[in-house]
Amino acid sequence: MSYLWVDKYRPKSLNELNHTPELTTKLSNLSADQNINNIPNILIYGPNGSGKKTRVMALLNRIYCNDSNHVFKLKIDVREFKVNSRNLEINVVSSPYHIEITPSDLGYSYDKIAIQQIIKELGSVAHQFVVNNKSTVKFKTIIINDANKLSKDAQHALRRTIEKFSKNIRIIMVCETLSNIIDPIRSRMLNIRLSSPSREEFDEIVIKVCQKENILYSDKFLSKLDNVCKKNIRLGLLTLENMAVLKNFDLSGNDINVMKPDWLMCIDKICLLAVKNSTVETILTIRGIFYDLIAHCIPADLILQRIIMWVLENGEFMNIKPNAIIKIIEYGSIYDERMKLGSKDIFHLEGFITKMILETSN
């Protein structure tokens, strides 16, 4: 079976992790045999592509399997819920030791139901896992992805269920920022911030993959890759694989330009259209690009974030006035909040880009 390199070379144990060694040491001490049943609920947060999920799975592998990789034998099920005569479905990734859910996929109105039912189902049953005929783990773990996108009702429901079923389950919440996490949740969990790797750590990860795949590379290529990917490990390895295939595994030339992923190139196109053409036809063209991005599962908040970053990085070069940049950032925060409260992301993206066109045309 062939895997993408980002999956093929994903570390599976704490000892294999490539960056932030001080955090790895703390997690190793936390999961030591004598402490294994005293592990608290965990809230891990940090930038996109910093390796949060990889670190969580490595921790679970250490707790339940003593690094024997059984925790990576996953299956995907569809769980159904019935709410007011409406059937809701959510994908559940599971192993014998844990389950992984993304309740925010159900939206603000129904994520509370998913959290309550799944936690109640697992928390009502006693669990026991024997590790190497020595330690006995007496809990099962629930991983909640995109925790910062949970509604306030879902978070309050989670707070109550954490206390009620703390004997039989542990919760690990994964998110990029704590800004939307309520204080009662933060106070009941061990908060862990995982930063992006340093430039040296990012290069080391890429170089190891290059050596294993027999790719020729240069320091200049590594510098260009870092500039495009901004130390995002997932994006870096996906871009590396794409470039290696295109260039026949020879990336050592000085004239090689690192190609951005298609969706980032679409963001660049949107921004250039907005800055150069202040017409109704431009808005219609950009609307079509927004639809394509959303149809390919690019989150609307990430699209908005990337547009803001483009304005900050290229505003001076594109002769955007400083006051206009400040106003664009202000509109970005307004429409980001509206996307969280509403249900039609395309409306808010289109409203934001219209405001951006008006500011850059003045």
C-alpha positions in Angstrom: 0.0 0.0 0.0 1.4 3.4 -1.0 1.1 6.3 1.5 1.7 10.0 1.2 5.0 10.9 2.7 3.3 13.0 5.4 1.7 9.7 6.6 4.6 7.4 5.7 7.1 9.2 7.9 4.7 10.3 10.6 6.4 9.6 14.0 4.5 6.9 16.0 6.2 7.0 19.3 7.4 9.8 21.6 11.0 8.9 21.0 10.6 9.5 17.3 9.2 13.1 17.6 11.4 15.6 15.8 10.9 18.9 17.6 10.1 20.6 20.9 12.1 18.0 23.0 11.2 19.6 26.3 7.5 18.9 25.7 8.3 15.4 24.7 10.1 14.8 27.9 7.1 16.1 29.9 4.7 13.8 28.1 7.0 10.8 28.7 7.1 11.6 32.4 3.3 12.1 32.4 2.8 8.6 30.8 5.2 6.7 33.0 3.9 3.5 34.4 3.5 4.7 38.0 1.4 7.8 36.8 -0.5 6.1 34.0 -4.0 6.2 35.7 -3.5 9.7 37.0 -3.2 11.3 33.6 -5.4 14.4 33.5 -7.7 15.5 30.7 -5.5 17.4 28.1 -6.1 20.5 26.0 -3.4 20.8 23.3 -3.3 23.8 21.1 -0.9 25.4 18.6 -0.5 26.5 15.0 -1.8 24.5 12.0 0.8 21.8 10.9 2.8 21.9 14.1 2.2 18.2 14.8 -0.5 18.3 17.5 -2.4 15.2 16.3 0.9 13.3 15.8 2.0 14.1 19.4 -1.4 13.0 20.8 -1.3 9.7 18.9 2.3 9.1 20.1 1.2 9.7 23.7 -1.7 7.2 23.3 0.7 4.7 21.8 2.9 5.0 24.9 0.0 4.8 27.3 -1.9 1.8 25.9 0.6 -0.1 23.8 4.1 0.7 25.1 5.1 1.9 21.6 3.9 -1.3 19.8 1.8 0.7 17.3 -1.5 -1.1 18.0 -3.2 2.2 18.6 -2.7 3.0 14.9 -5.0 0.1 13.8 -7.9 2.4 13.0 -11.3 2.0 11.6 -13.9 4.6 10.5 -17.6 4.3 11.4 -20.5 6.6 10.9 -22.5 7.3 14.0 -26.1 8.3 13.7 -28.1 10.6 16.0 -31.8 11.3 15.9 -32.8 14.9 16.9 -36.4 16.2 16.4 -37.1 13.6 13.7 -33.9 14.5 11.9 -31.1 12.0 11.4 -27.6 13.3 11.9 -24.4 11.5 11.0 -20.8 12.0 12.3 -17.7 10.2 11.3 -15.9 8.4 14.2 -12.3 7.2 13.9 -11.6 4.5 16.5 -9.1 2.0 17.8 -9.7 -0.5 20.7 -8.2 2.2 23.0 -9.7 5.5 21.8 -12.2 7.3 19.6 -11.8 10.5 17.6 -14.6 12.8 16.7 -15.1 16.3 15.3 -18.5 17.4 16.7 -18.2 20.9 15.1 -19.0 19.2 11.8 -22.6 19.0 12.9 -22.9 22.7 13.4 -23.7 24.9 16.4 -27.1 23.5 16.9 -26.2 19.8 17.2 -22.6 19.4 18.4 -23.9 19.3 22.0 -26.0 16.2 21.3 -23.0 14.3 19.8 -20.7 15.1 22.7 -23.3 14.1 25.3 -24.3 10.8 23.7 -20.8 9.6 22.8 -19.2 10.5 26.2 -22.2 9.0 28.1 -21.9 5.8 26.0 -18.2 5.3 26.8 -18.2 6.8 30.3 -20.9 4.4 31.5 -18.7 1.4 30.9 -15.7 0.4 32.9 -12.5 -0.1 30.8 -9.4 -2.1 31.5 -6.3 -2.5 29.2 -3.2 -4.4 30.3 0.1 -3.0 29.0 3.0 -5.6 28.7 1.4 -7.7 31.5 2.4 -5.0 33.9 0.4 -1.8 34.1 -3.4 -1.7 33.8 -5.0 1.3 32.2 -8.5 1.9 33.5 -9.8 4.5 31.0 -10.6 5.0 27.4 -9.6 8.2 25.6 -11.8 10.5 23.5 -10.1 12.9 21.1 -12.1 16.0 20.1 -10.8 17.8 17.0 -11.4 21.5 16.3 -12.4 22.1 19.9 -12.3 25.9 19.4 -15.2 25.6 17.0 -17.5 24.0 19.5 -20.6 26.0 20.5 -20.8 27.3 24.0 -23.7 24.9 24.8 -21.5 21.9 23.7 -18.6 23.2 25.9 -20.9 23.5 28.9 -22.2 20.0 28.3 -18.6 18.7 28.0 -17.8 20.3 31.3 -20.5 18.5 33.1 -19.8 15.1 31.5 -16.1 15.4 32.2 -16.8 15.5 35.9 -19.4 12.8 35.8 -17.5 10.2 33.9 -13.9 11.1 34.9 -13.2 7.6 36.3 -13.7 5.7 32.9 -12.7 8.2 30.2 -10.1 10.9 29.5 -10.7 13.8 27.1 -8.0 15.2 24.8 -9.1 18.4 23.0 -7.1 19.6 20.0 -7.4 23.1 18.6 -5.4 26.0 17.1 -6.3 28.7 19.7 -7.8 29.0 23.1 -9.7 32.1 22.3 -13.1 30.4 22.0 -12.6 27.8 24.8 -14.6 28.7 27.9 -12.7 29.2 31.2 -14.4 26.2 33.0 -13.0 23.9 30.3 -9.5 25.3 30.5 -9.4 25.0 34.3 -10.4 21.3 34.2 -7.6 20.4 31.7 -3.9 20.3 31.4 -3.2 23.1 28.9 -0.3 22.3 26.5 0.9 24.7 23.8 2.8 23.1 20.9 4.7 25.7 18.9 5.8 25.3 15.3 9.3 23.9 14.8 12.2 26.2 14.5 13.8 26.7 11.1 16.6 24.1 12.0 14.0 21.6 13.2 11.9 22.1 10.1 14.9 21.6 7.8 15.9 18.5 9.7 12.5 16.9 9.2 12.6 17.7 5.4 16.2 16.5 5.1 15.4 13.1 6.7 12.6 12.5 4.2 14.9 13.6 1.3 17.6 11.1 2.4 15.1 8.2 2.8 13.6 8.9 -0.6 17.0 9.6 -2.3 16.1 13.2 -3.3 18.8 15.6 -4.3 18.4 18.9 -2.6 20.2 22.2 -1.9 20.2 24.7 1.0 18.5 27.2 -1.4 15.6 24.9 -2.0 15.2 24.3 1.8 15.1 28.1 2.3 12.4 28.5 -0.4 10.4 25.7 1.0 10.5 27.3 4.4 9.4 30.6 3.0 6.4 29.0 1.3 5.3 26.7 4.1 6.0 28.9 7.1 7.3 25.9 9.2 4.0 24.0 8.6 5.2 20.4 8.7 2.2 18.9 6.9 2.3 21.5 4.1 6.1 21.2 3.8 6.1 17.4 3.3 3.1 17.5 0.9 4.9 20.3 -1.1 8.2 18.4 -1.0 6.5 15.2 -2.4 4.8 17.2 -5.2 8.0 18.9 -6.2 10.1 15.7 -6.1 7.7 14.0 -8.5 7.6 17.0 -10.9 11.4 17.4 -10.9 12.3 13.7 -11.1 13.7 13.7 -7.5 16.3 16.4 -8.3 15.8 19.6 -6.3 19.4 20.7 -6.2 19.2 23.3 -9.0 19.4 27.0 -8.0 16.6 28.0 -10.5 14.0 25.7 -8.9 11.0 27.6 -7.6 8.8 25.9 -4.9 5.2 25.6 -6.2 2.5 26.5 -3.8 -0.5 24.2 -3.3 -3.3 24.9 -5.7 -5.5 26.4 -3.0 -2.9 28.9 -2.0 -2.5 29.9 -5.6 -6.2 30.5 -5.7 -5.9 32.8 -2.7 -3.2 34.7 -4.5 -5.5 35.1 -7.5 -8.3 36.3 -5.3 -6.2 39.0 -3.7 -4.7 40.2 -7.0 -8.1 40.5 -8.6 -9.4 42.4 -5.5 -6.5 44.9 -5.6 -6.3 45.5 -9.3 -10.0 45.4 -10.5 -12.7 47.1 -8.5 -15.7 46.0 -10.6 -18.8 44.0 -10.1 -17.5 41.4 -12.5 -14.5 40.9 -10.3 -16.7 40.1 -7.3 -18.6 37.5 -9.4 -15.3 35.9 -10.5 -14.0 35.8 -6.9 -17.3 34.3 -5.8 -16.7 31.4 -8.2 -13.2 30.8 -6.8 -14.7 30.9 -3.2 -17.2 28.2 -4.2 -14.4 26.0 -5.6 -12.3 26.4 -2.5 -15.2 25.5 -0.2 -16.2 22.6 -2.4 -12.6 21.2 -2.0 -13.0 21.4 1.8 -10.8 24.4 2.4 -12.3 26.0 5.6 -13.8 29.5 5.2 -11.9 30.8 8.2 -8.6 29.6 6.8 -9.4 31.4 3.5 -10.1 34.6 5.4 -6.9 34.2 7.4 -4.8 33.6 4.3 -6.2 36.7 2.6 -5.3 38.8 5.6 -1.8 37.4 5.6 -1.4 38.1 1.9 -2.4 41.8 2.5 0.1 42.1 5.4 2.9 40.5 3.3 2.2 42.2 0.0 0.4 45.5 1.0 3.4 47.7 0.6 4.5 46.1 -2.7 0.9 46.5 -4.1 0.7 50.1 -3.0 -2.1 49.5 -0.5 -2.2 52.4 1.9 -1.5 51.7 5.6 -4.9 53.0 6.7 -6.5 50.7 4.2 -4.6 47.7 5.5 -5.8 48.5 9.1 -9.4 48.7 7.8 -9.1 45.4 6.0 -7.8 43.7 9.2 -10.7 45.2 11.1 -13.2 43.9 8.5 -11.5 40.5 8.7 -12.2 40.3 12.4 -15.8 41.4 11.9 -16.6 38.8 9.2 -14.7 36.1 11.0 -17.0 36.6 14.0 -20.0 36.6 11.6 -19.0 33.3 10.1 -18.9 31.7 13.5 -22.4 32.9 14.2 -23.9 32.2 10.8 -24.3 29.2 8.6 -23.5 30.5 5.0 -19.8 31.1 4.9 -19.9 32.2 1.2 -22.0 35.2 2.1 -19.5 36.4 4.7 -16.5 35.8 2.5 -18.1 37.7 -0.3 -19.0 40.6 2.0 -15.4 40.8 3.3 -13.9 40.8 -0.2 -16.3 43.5 -1.3 -15.1 45.7 1.6 -11.5 44.9 0.7 -12.1 46.0 -2.9 -13.7 49.2 -1.7 -10.7 50.0 0.6 -8.0 49.2 -1.9 -9.8 51.2 -4.7 -9.9 54.5 -2.7 
